Amino acid sequence: MAVFTSVSAETLSGWLGRYAIGRLIEVKGISAGVQNSNFFVTTTLGRYVLTLFETIPRPELPYYLYLMAHLAHHGLPVPAPIANRDNEYLGTLSDKPAALVARLSGASEMNPTPTHCGRVGAMLAGLHLAGQSYGRRQPNARGADWRSATALRVRPFLPESEQALLDTEIAFQARQNYAALPAGAIHADLFRDNVLWDGDYIGGVIDFYFAGHDALLFDVAVTVNDWCTRPDGELDPERTDALLRAYHSERPFTREEMACWPALLRAAALRFWLSRAEDFHLPKPGELVQVKDPGEYRDILTLRIACTHPLPAAD
């Protein structure tokens, strides 16, 4: 259960007095999620999600909350934060930073079709286009500097063959120059479980708490590596084409992006291999993280090194 800090109905009722969303009817813990305490909240005026932030430093949280508000303002299906009567999105509840957002409808689809992937690609392009006018800027916390530093921490725990793979990939990424690529606010964690489907349509995109400023194409690579990967780790051509072509129709890829695509597919795989390896080998005391198999993304990285699936042609 992803509820690490309990909240009683009595305590929450008092806290909700700071908001104009009616009286509390029900509060229920949410089992999904790995790093925060989450609750469904129903009041006399609507349905919401309450999040208590367990590990993210408070100064970083306004970036995520205002990004969600910005994207919702532009019509994207994201959970809009709810302001309290002081016009603040971020509060404090049970001694933890806390925020309320609108509850979205739908459920995750873990076996996506090309149609699902096409709609995700179009939505991601819309998110990137709307994010261009977002005024706040916060670096991707799992960007190049983090990848290099994390590689040094986890390397001693890996067998020699994996050390060699890691060393080769870190050296390869250090030779890349992504500075000329279009950049902006990215989701950075758009896995299948972070998209809610309402029938055949996207009802919501959730969990923006890894978002940051980085190359837009890195976000596309993260998304493709999850949505379009077969059980053997290879990319499914039909799903990959559907996602990339739908994205390209909304925000055409540049020639610079076409040249960097193979390298960024590798960078995206490296990022999740490293984060899972760190969680597995170096768990932090009291850290509330569900450990996933690092081997999945190690194997995906190995396959992406040989991947030749291109982006749609630039105009």
C-alpha positions as CSV (number, residue, x, y, z in Angstrom):
1,M,0.0,0.0,0.0
2,A,1.5,3.4,-1.0
3,V,0.4,5.1,2.2
4,F,3.4,5.8,4.3
5,T,1.9,8.6,6.4
6,S,-1.7,8.0,7.7
7,V,-4.3,10.8,7.6
8,S,-7.4,10.5,9.7
9,A,-10.8,11.8,8.5
10,E,-10.9,14.2,11.4
11,T,-7.4,15.7,10.6
12,L,-8.2,15.9,6.8
13,S,-11.6,17.5,7.5
14,G,-9.9,20.3,9.4
15,W,-7.2,20.7,6.7
16,L,-9.8,21.0,4.0
17,G,-11.3,24.0,5.8
18,R,-8.5,25.9,3.9
19,Y,-10.1,25.0,0.6
20,A,-13.4,25.9,-1.1
21,I,-14.2,22.3,-2.2
22,G,-17.0,21.4,0.3
23,R,-17.0,19.0,3.2
24,L,-15.2,15.7,3.4
25,I,-17.4,12.6,2.6
26,E,-14.7,9.9,2.3
27,V,-10.9,9.4,2.3
28,K,-9.4,6.2,1.0
29,G,-5.7,5.2,0.6
30,I,-4.4,4.4,-2.9
31,S,-2.4,1.3,-3.5
32,A,-0.6,2.6,-6.6
33,G,2.6,4.6,-6.4
34,V,6.0,4.0,-4.9
35,Q,7.3,7.3,-3.4
36,N,4.4,9.3,-1.9
37,S,1.4,8.8,0.2
38,N,-1.8,9.0,-2.0
39,F,-5.5,9.2,-1.1
40,F,-8.7,9.4,-3.0
41,V,-10.7,12.2,-1.4
42,T,-14.4,12.7,-2.0
43,T,-16.2,15.9,-0.8
44,T,-19.6,17.4,-1.3
45,L,-18.3,19.2,-4.3
46,G,-16.1,16.7,-6.1
47,R,-13.5,14.0,-6.3
48,Y,-9.8,14.7,-5.7
49,V,-6.4,13.0,-5.1
50,L,-4.4,14.0,-2.0
51,T,-0.6,13.5,-2.1
52,L,1.7,13.7,0.8
53,F,5.3,14.0,-0.5
54,E,7.6,11.7,1.4
55,T,10.9,12.1,-0.3
56,I,10.9,15.1,-2.8
57,P,12.4,18.2,-1.2
58,R,9.8,20.9,-0.7
59,P,11.6,23.6,-2.8
60,E,11.3,21.3,-5.9
61,L,7.6,20.8,-5.6
62,P,6.3,24.1,-7.0
63,Y,7.9,23.3,-10.4
64,Y,5.8,20.1,-10.7
65,L,2.6,21.6,-9.4
66,Y,2.7,24.7,-11.6
67,L,3.7,22.7,-14.6
68,M,0.6,20.5,-14.1
69,A,-1.5,23.7,-13.7
70,H,0.0,25.1,-16.9
71,L,-0.6,22.0,-18.9
72,A,-4.2,21.7,-17.6
73,H,-4.8,25.3,-18.6
74,H,-3.7,24.4,-22.1
75,G,-6.3,21.5,-22.3
76,L,-4.0,18.6,-21.6
77,P,-5.5,15.7,-19.6
78,V,-3.4,16.2,-16.5
79,P,-4.5,16.4,-12.8
80,A,-5.0,20.1,-12.2
81,P,-3.8,21.2,-8.8
82,I,-6.4,22.8,-6.5
83,A,-5.5,26.1,-4.9
84,N,-6.4,26.8,-1.2
85,R,-8.0,30.0,-0.1
86,D,-4.6,31.6,0.0
87,N,-4.2,30.8,-3.7
88,E,-1.4,28.3,-2.9
89,Y,-1.1,24.8,-4.4
90,L,1.3,23.4,-1.8
91,G,0.3,23.0,1.8
92,T,1.4,21.0,4.9
93,L,-0.5,18.0,6.3
94,S,0.7,15.6,9.0
95,D,4.1,17.4,8.9
96,K,4.5,16.6,5.2
97,P,4.2,18.8,2.1
98,A,0.8,18.1,0.6
99,A,-1.2,18.9,-2.4
100,L,-4.7,18.3,-3.8
101,V,-5.3,17.7,-7.5
102,A,-8.4,16.9,-9.5
103,R,-9.1,13.2,-9.8
104,L,-9.1,11.9,-13.4
105,S,-11.0,9.0,-14.8
106,G,-9.7,5.8,-16.4
107,A,-7.4,2.9,-15.8
108,S,-3.9,1.9,-17.1
109,E,-3.5,-0.3,-20.2
110,M,-0.5,-2.6,-19.8
111,N,-1.0,-4.3,-23.2
112,P,-1.2,-1.4,-25.6
113,T,-2.1,-1.7,-29.2
114,P,-0.7,0.5,-32.0
115,T,-3.9,2.7,-31.6
116,H,-3.0,3.3,-28.0
117,C,0.6,4.1,-28.9
118,G,-0.5,6.5,-31.6
119,R,-2.7,8.4,-29.1
120,V,0.1,8.5,-26.6
121,G,2.5,9.9,-29.2
122,A,0.1,12.7,-30.2
123,M,-0.6,13.5,-26.5
124,L,3.1,13.7,-25.7
125,A,3.7,16.1,-28.6
126,G,0.9,18.3,-27.3
127,L,2.5,18.2,-23.8
128,H,5.8,19.3,-25.3
129,L,4.2,22.1,-27.4
130,A,2.3,23.4,-24.4
131,G,5.3,23.2,-22.2
132,Q,7.3,25.6,-24.4
133,S,5.5,28.5,-22.8
134,Y,6.0,27.3,-19.2
135,G,8.0,30.0,-17.4
136,R,9.7,27.9,-14.7
137,R,12.8,25.9,-15.3
138,Q,14.2,23.0,-13.3
139,P,16.8,20.6,-14.7
140,N,15.9,16.9,-15.3
141,A,16.9,15.4,-12.0
142,R,17.8,12.1,-13.8
143,G,19.8,13.8,-16.5
144,A,23.4,13.4,-17.8
145,D,25.1,14.5,-14.6
146,W,23.0,12.1,-12.5
147,R,23.6,9.2,-14.8
148,S,27.4,9.7,-14.6
149,A,27.4,10.0,-10.9
150,T,25.1,7.0,-10.4
151,A,27.1,4.8,-12.6
152,L,30.1,5.4,-10.3
153,R,28.0,4.4,-7.3
154,V,26.6,1.2,-8.7
155,R,29.5,0.0,-10.7
156,P,31.3,-1.9,-7.8
157,F,28.2,-4.1,-7.4
158,L,28.0,-5.3,-11.0
159,P,29.6,-8.3,-12.5
160,E,32.5,-7.7,-14.9
161,S,30.3,-8.1,-18.0
162,E,27.9,-5.4,-16.8
163,Q,30.7,-3.1,-15.7
164,A,32.1,-3.3,-19.2
165,L,28.7,-2.5,-20.7
166,L,28.2,0.4,-18.3
167,D,31.7,1.8,-18.9
168,T,31.2,1.7,-22.7
169,E,27.8,3.3,-22.5
170,I,28.8,6.1,-20.2
171,A,31.8,6.9,-22.4
172,F,29.5,6.8,-25.5
173,Q,27.0,9.2,-23.9
174,A,29.8,11.6,-22.8
175,R,30.7,12.0,-26.5
176,Q,27.2,13.0,-27.5
177,N,26.1,16.6,-27.9
178,Y,22.4,17.1,-27.4
179,A,22.6,20.9,-26.9
180,A,21.2,21.7,-30.4
181,L,18.1,19.6,-29.8
182,P,14.7,21.2,-29.1
183,A,14.3,21.3,-25.3
184,G,11.6,22.1,-22.7
185,A,9.5,20.7,-20.0
186,I,9.3,16.9,-20.2
187,H,7.4,14.3,-18.2
188,A,10.4,12.0,-18.1
189,D,8.5,9.0,-16.8
190,L,5.7,8.4,-19.2
191,F,5.3,4.7,-18.6
192,R,2.1,2.7,-19.3
193,D,1.0,2.9,-15.6
194,N,1.1,6.7,-15.8
195,V,-1.5,7.0,-18.4
196,L,-5.2,6.5,-17.6
197,W,-7.6,5.3,-20.4
198,D,-11.3,6.3,-20.5
199,G,-12.5,3.8,-23.1
200,D,-10.4,4.4,-26.3
201,Y,-9.2,7.8,-25.2
202,I,-6.7,9.2,-22.8
203,G,-8.5,10.2,-19.6
204,G,-5.4,11.3,-17.8
205,V,-1.6,11.6,-17.6
206,I,-0.3,11.4,-14.0
207,D,2.8,11.4,-11.9
208,F,4.8,14.4,-13.0
209,Y,7.2,14.2,-10.1
210,F,10.2,13.3,-12.3
211,A,9.5,16.1,-14.8
212,G,12.2,18.6,-15.7
213,H,13.9,20.6,-18.5
214,D,15.7,18.4,-21.0
215,A,15.7,17.4,-24.7
216,L,12.2,16.7,-25.8
217,L,13.5,13.7,-27.7
218,F,14.7,12.1,-24.5
219,D,11.1,12.1,-23.3
220,V,10.0,10.4,-26.6
221,A,12.8,7.8,-26.1
222,V,11.7,7.0,-22.5
223,T,8.1,6.6,-23.8
224,V,9.0,4.4,-26.7
225,N,11.2,2.1,-24.6
226,D,8.2,1.3,-22.4
227,W,5.1,1.5,-24.6
228,C,6.7,-0.2,-27.7
229,T,8.9,-2.9,-26.2
230,R,8.1,-6.5,-26.7
231,P,8.6,-9.1,-23.9
232,D,12.0,-10.0,-25.4
233,G,13.1,-6.4,-25.1
234,E,13.1,-5.6,-28.9
235,L,11.0,-2.7,-30.2
236,D,7.7,-3.7,-31.8
237,P,7.8,-2.0,-35.2
238,E,4.1,-1.4,-35.6
239,R,3.6,0.2,-32.1
240,T,6.8,2.2,-32.5
241,D,5.8,3.5,-35.9
242,A,2.4,4.4,-34.6
243,L,3.7,6.4,-31.7
244,L,6.5,8.2,-33.6
245,R,4.3,9.1,-36.6
246,A,1.5,10.5,-34.4
247,Y,4.1,12.6,-32.5
248,H,5.7,13.7,-35.7
249,S,2.3,14.9,-37.1
250,E,1.9,17.3,-34.2
251,R,5.6,18.3,-33.6
252,P,7.8,17.4,-36.6
253,F,11.1,15.9,-35.7
254,T,14.1,18.0,-36.8
255,R,17.1,16.7,-38.7
256,E,19.2,17.1,-35.6
257,E,16.8,14.9,-33.7
258,M,16.9,12.2,-36.4
259,A,20.7,12.0,-36.1
260,C,20.5,11.7,-32.3
261,W,17.6,9.3,-32.0
262,P,19.7,6.0,-31.7
263,A,21.8,7.6,-28.9
264,L,18.8,8.9,-27.0
265,L,17.1,5.6,-27.1
266,R,20.3,4.3,-25.4
267,A,20.4,7.2,-22.9
268,A,16.7,6.5,-21.9
269,A,17.5,2.8,-21.3
270,L,20.6,3.7,-19.4
271,R,18.6,6.0,-17.1
272,F,16.2,3.3,-15.9
273,W,18.9,0.6,-15.7
274,L,20.9,2.9,-13.4
275,S,17.9,4.0,-11.2
276,R,16.8,0.4,-10.7
277,A,20.3,-0.8,-10.0
278,E,20.7,2.0,-7.4
279,D,17.4,1.0,-5.7
280,F,18.5,-2.6,-5.8
281,H,22.1,-2.3,-4.6
282,L,22.1,0.9,-2.6
283,P,18.7,1.3,-0.9
284,K,18.6,4.3,1.3
285,P,17.5,3.9,4.9
286,G,13.8,4.8,5.1
287,E,13.5,5.3,1.3
288,L,10.0,4.4,0.1
289,V,10.8,2.8,-3.3
290,Q,9.5,-0.3,-4.8
291,V,12.5,-2.2,-6.2
292,K,12.2,-3.3,-9.8
293,D,14.5,-5.7,-11.7
294,P,17.5,-3.8,-13.1
295,G,18.1,-6.6,-15.6
296,E,15.1,-5.6,-17.7
297,Y,16.6,-2.2,-18.7
298,R,20.1,-3.6,-18.9
299,D,18.9,-6.0,-21.6
300,I,16.9,-3.2,-23.3
301,L,20.1,-1.1,-23.4
302,T,22.0,-3.9,-25.0
303,L,19.4,-4.3,-27.6
304,R,19.1,-0.5,-28.3
305,I,22.8,-0.3,-29.0
306,A,22.1,-2.4,-32.1
307,C,18.7,-0.7,-32.8
308,T,18.2,0.8,-36.3
309,H,14.5,1.9,-36.1
310,P,14.5,5.4,-37.5
311,L,12.4,8.5,-36.7
312,P,9.9,9.6,-39.4
313,A,11.7,11.8,-41.9
314,A,12.0,15.5,-41.2
315,D,10.2,17.9,-43.6
